[in-house]
Amino acid sequence: MKILCLGDVVSKAGVLALQEKLCALRKELKADAVIVNGENASMGCGNGLSAEDADALFDAGADLITGGNHSFRQKNIYTMLDDCPRLLRPANYPGANPGKGCGLLSLNGRNLLVINLAGRINMDPCACPFETCLKILDSEKGTYDAVAIDFHAEATSEKFALAYEFKDRVQIFFGTHTHVPTADEQILGSGCGYITDIGMCGPGHSALGVNPEIIVRRLKTGMPCRFEPAQTPVVLQGALFSLSETDFRCVKVERIQR
């Protein structure tokens, strides 16, 4: 069983690139499911993910969309967060917020539990991801055969620490948020595929998908700037996790870039 996980979609250009290329990429990699982090898909329109862009990502071939610290920027996504079980936001944000932080994907008669969590180091305030993850794994016990976690976090140490804590209960663990893919794909514990960050699906030759001149100006002046997507060719980045058909342990992690 192969699960393709794609990094933060950045701007309309990232959405359009997935609409154009995801179907072929899925066939090429023989992926059984595709998980996409979409929380920057509406950059240029105030950041976050709009309902329109979420629909576009599903139409492009995403089986489940995860979020992050911009999940609530677009108000027209709130109803969809509540109504669509395949659209997630971090589980350790307040329970009264729209949506939920975990969902099940049915794959060949087996269930993959996908958990979306946010980090706390240099991020917005939220509940402890360790406690939240444990509660979900225990409360959902018996409903899933394997677990995938998208940890939307800044600090590499926090990402690895969470993966290490749950390495014997989780089969897929990938980080998002930094938009930069890391070269540390590995198998932890008894079969947990891990990578600190899977990068982004957005304009390459940019500052994390943003026009670099804007970032330079902000860093030099300290003044607030409106982020605008770079007008450069899009790069698609992520990771492919291969699970054993017998015990669902991860046996291979492969970085993907197109």
C-alpha positions in Angstrom: 0.0 0.0 0.0 1.4 3.4 -1.0 0.4 6.8 0.4 1.4 9.9 -1.3 1.7 13.0 0.9 2.2 16.4 -0.6 3.5 19.5 1.1 1.7 22.9 1.6 -0.1 24.0 -1.5 0.9 27.6 -2.2 -1.4 30.0 -4.2 -3.6 29.4 -7.1 -0.6 28.4 -9.1 -0.1 25.4 -6.8 -3.7 24.5 -7.1 -3.6 24.6 -10.9 -0.4 22.6 -11.0 -2.1 19.8 -9.0 -5.1 19.9 -11.2 -2.8 19.5 -14.2 -0.4 16.9 -12.8 -1.7 15.0 -9.8 -3.6 12.4 -11.7 -0.6 11.4 -13.7 1.7 11.6 -10.7 -0.6 9.3 -8.7 -0.6 6.7 -11.6 3.2 7.0 -12.0 3.8 6.3 -8.3 0.9 3.8 -8.0 -0.4 5.6 -5.0 -3.4 4.2 -3.3 -4.3 7.5 -1.6 -3.2 11.1 -1.6 -3.0 13.4 1.4 -2.5 17.1 0.6 -1.8 20.0 3.0 -3.8 22.8 1.6 -3.5 25.6 4.2 -1.7 28.1 1.9 -3.7 27.4 -1.3 -5.4 30.7 -1.2 -2.3 32.8 -0.7 -2.8 36.1 -2.6 -6.4 36.2 -1.3 -5.5 36.6 2.4 -3.9 33.2 2.9 -5.6 30.1 4.2 -7.8 27.8 2.2 -11.1 28.8 0.6 -14.0 26.5 -0.1 -13.4 27.0 -3.8 -9.8 25.9 -3.6 -10.6 23.0 -1.4 -13.1 21.7 -4.0 -10.4 22.2 -6.7 -7.9 20.1 -4.7 -10.4 17.3 -4.2 -11.3 17.4 -7.9 -7.6 17.3 -8.7 -7.3 13.9 -6.9 -6.7 14.7 -3.2 -8.4 12.1 -1.0 -7.9 14.1 2.2 -6.8 17.7 2.9 -5.0 18.7 6.1 -4.4 22.2 7.4 -2.3 24.3 9.7 -2.0 27.7 11.3 -3.9 29.4 8.5 -6.8 27.0 8.5 -9.3 29.6 9.7 -8.2 32.6 7.6 -10.9 32.1 4.9 -14.4 32.3 6.6 -16.1 30.6 3.7 -14.3 27.3 4.6 -15.9 27.1 8.1 -19.1 25.2 6.9 -17.0 22.9 4.8 -14.7 22.2 7.8 -17.7 21.1 9.8 -19.4 19.1 7.0 -16.6 17.4 5.1 -14.9 14.5 7.0 -12.0 14.6 4.5 -11.0 18.2 5.3 -9.0 18.6 8.5 -7.6 21.3 10.7 -5.1 20.8 13.6 -6.8 18.7 16.3 -5.1 20.6 19.1 -6.8 23.9 18.3 -9.9 24.7 20.5 -12.7 22.2 20.2 -15.2 25.0 19.6 -13.5 26.0 16.3 -14.9 24.8 13.0 -14.0 21.3 11.9 -12.1 18.4 13.4 -8.5 17.2 13.5 -8.7 13.5 12.4 -10.5 11.5 9.8 -10.6 8.0 8.3 -9.7 7.0 4.8 -10.9 3.6 3.6 -8.3 1.8 1.5 -9.0 -1.7 0.1 -11.2 -2.6 3.1 -8.7 -1.1 5.6 -8.9 2.2 7.5 -6.1 4.8 7.7 -6.6 7.2 10.5 -5.2 10.6 9.5 -4.4 13.0 12.4 -3.6 16.7 11.8 -1.6 18.5 14.6 0.0 21.9 15.1 3.3 22.6 16.9 3.8 25.0 19.7 7.3 26.3 19.3 7.2 29.7 17.5 3.6 28.9 16.5 0.2 30.1 17.5 -1.0 29.0 21.0 -2.6 25.6 21.0 -3.0 22.5 23.2 -0.2 20.0 23.8 0.2 17.9 20.6 1.5 15.0 22.6 -1.6 14.8 24.8 -3.9 15.5 21.9 -2.4 12.7 19.8 -2.6 10.2 22.7 -6.2 11.0 23.3 -7.1 10.5 19.6 -5.2 7.2 19.3 -6.9 5.9 22.4 -10.4 7.1 21.6 -10.3 5.9 18.0 -8.8 2.5 18.9 -10.5 -0.3 17.0 -11.5 1.9 14.1 -8.2 2.0 12.2 -5.6 -0.3 10.8 -2.8 2.3 10.3 -2.2 5.9 11.3 -0.8 8.9 9.4 0.1 12.2 11.1 0.7 15.6 9.5 2.5 17.7 12.1 2.3 21.3 11.0 5.2 22.8 13.0 8.2 25.1 12.9 10.8 23.4 15.0 12.5 20.3 13.6 13.2 19.1 17.2 9.5 19.2 18.1 8.6 17.3 15.0 11.1 14.5 15.6 10.2 14.4 19.3 6.5 13.8 18.6 7.3 11.1 16.0 9.7 9.4 18.4 7.1 9.4 21.2 4.6 7.6 18.9 6.9 5.6 16.7 5.4 2.3 17.7 1.8 3.3 17.2 2.0 5.3 14.0 3.0 4.2 10.5 3.3 7.5 8.6 4.6 10.7 10.1 5.4 13.8 8.1 6.0 17.4 8.9 4.7 20.5 7.1 4.8 24.3 7.4 8.4 25.3 6.6 7.9 24.7 2.8 11.4 23.3 2.6 11.8 19.5 2.2 14.3 17.8 4.5 16.7 15.0 3.6 16.1 12.8 6.7 13.5 10.3 5.5 13.8 7.1 7.7 12.0 4.3 9.5 11.6 4.7 13.3 10.7 2.1 15.9 8.7 -0.9 14.7 7.8 0.6 11.3 7.0 4.3 11.4 8.0 6.1 8.2 9.3 9.6 9.1 10.4 12.8 7.4 10.7 16.2 9.1 9.2 18.3 6.3 7.8 17.4 2.9 8.2 20.8 1.4 5.5 22.6 -0.7 3.6 22.6 -3.9 4.1 26.1 -5.1 6.2 28.6 -7.0 9.9 27.5 -7.0 12.8 29.9 -7.0 11.0 31.9 -4.3 11.0 32.6 -0.6 8.8 29.7 0.5 6.5 30.4 -2.5 6.4 34.2 -1.9 7.9 36.8 -4.2 11.5 37.1 -2.7 11.6 40.9 -3.1 8.7 41.2 -0.6 10.6 39.0 1.9 13.8 40.9 1.5 12.0 44.2 2.0 10.3 42.9 5.2 13.5 41.6 6.6 15.4 44.8 5.9 12.8 47.2 7.2 10.8 45.2 9.7 7.6 46.7 8.2 4.6 44.6 7.6 4.2 43.4 4.0 1.4 41.6 2.1 2.7 38.3 0.9 2.3 37.8 -2.9 3.1 34.5 -4.6 6.1 34.4 -6.8 5.4 34.2 -10.6 7.8 31.3 -11.2 7.3 27.7 -12.3 5.6 25.5 -9.7 7.4 22.6 -8.0 5.5 19.7 -6.5 7.2 18.2 -3.3 6.1 15.5 -0.9 6.9 11.9 0.1 5.7 8.5 -0.8 5.2 6.0 2.1 5.1 2.3 1.3 3.3 0.1 3.9 3.4 -3.7 4.2 0.2 -5.3 3.1 0.4 -7.8 5.9 1.1 -5.8 9.1 0.9 -2.2 7.7 4.3 -1.2 8.9 6.1 1.3 6.8 8.9 -0.3 4.8 10.0 2.7 2.7 9.9 6.5 2.6 10.8 8.2 -0.7 11.1 12.0 -1.2 9.1 13.2 -4.2 9.9 16.3 -6.3 8.5 17.2 -9.7 
